[in-house]
């Protein structure tokens, strides 16, 4: 079996610095900020632990260079079953930590299976898109996509982990577009989510449903597609109350309410967001200086090493550091897309888009959360936030990206 996974003789092993240099930039930014928030005299601090995770991740990066992408294609659907099993195991057996059953404790080392599951998810969906991109039955094709998409998301919401669920939803969109699915068909897949959101206000719900009906009519779908998708969206609208009260946990509902009105509970559910915005604003363009962040070091800002580390970076290193971060992200995405264009293998190309989308969406969602553009949710910034599971996941992702570029160009 292992001979099928690895090829130690024929794999091309080169470091593609077009992709790796932005990653090095992320890691440096992360270590600079963590060195400010951590006690450097304590070897058990977040900074030294992060260095250890980076070293382990670097080892995994080189191991992944020998993985055969064809093996990943052949076993993609088995990986999907494995994904469902590992997420189900966390729901059933993982201890509840910080209100969620997302981590397993292995002798003091906490690992989050849903982080590694994102890779399995991309591998499976990439094969499905590759094998069925010329499907004649659009209705069945879209229905299967929805099924494959929502099965792991439902399980993740049961943990509950709204942030990870958001990533699973968001990375599917660029993969769909890259696989050749028309924008109007992607619109059909996204419309139920928009419908659920629109039900927050009955006026906007009616406006949205009218707009949706007009769009699917002028898109010249057959009457079956129009009726089916209209009914699906109506059902989603009706079921939104059930989703709100039965699926979402109280703290998740509070976070969504706080997103709409962060000042409604400034010392409670709105506290994190308000302190984050204060941190970002007080840093200005150049920042207060390394180790000089008052919101950080006076401990007004919570979870400063993980979910809100970019708020710390903004306060101490200023908006300039956020600008550098965005530039590094843009360079990384640019080269990943360019290489995806050049790769002839459809599966490898879609996997490359999917893997790069994980890192892109994580960064964009994290930036949106700390600035109040999205509800507060626990989602780390790639290579910057402290965290073992996510650091190892990111290193494996970069390893696979480098592997694909070396062996399919």
Protein Blocks (a to p, Z undefined) as FASTA:
>chain_A
ZZmmpccklpccdddfklmmmmmmmmmmmmmmmmmmpcfkbmkbmklmmmmmmmmmmmmm
mmmmmpcfklmmmmmmmmmmmmmmmmmmmmmmmcceehiafbcceehiacdfklmmmmmm
mmmmmmmmmmmmmcfblmlmmmmmmmmmmmmmmmmmmmpcfklmmmmmmmmmmmmmmnop
afklmmmmmmmmmmmmmmmpmklmmmmmmmmmmmmmmnopafklmmmmmmmmmmmmmmmm
mmmmmmpcfklmmmmmmmmmmmlmmmlmmmmmmmmmmmmmmnmmnonbehiafklmnoma
ghkllmmmmmmmmmmnojmlmmmmmmmmmmmmmmmmmmmmmpmblklmmmmmmmmmmmmm
mmmmmmmmmnopaccdddddehkagcfklmmmmmmmmmmmmmmmmmmZZ
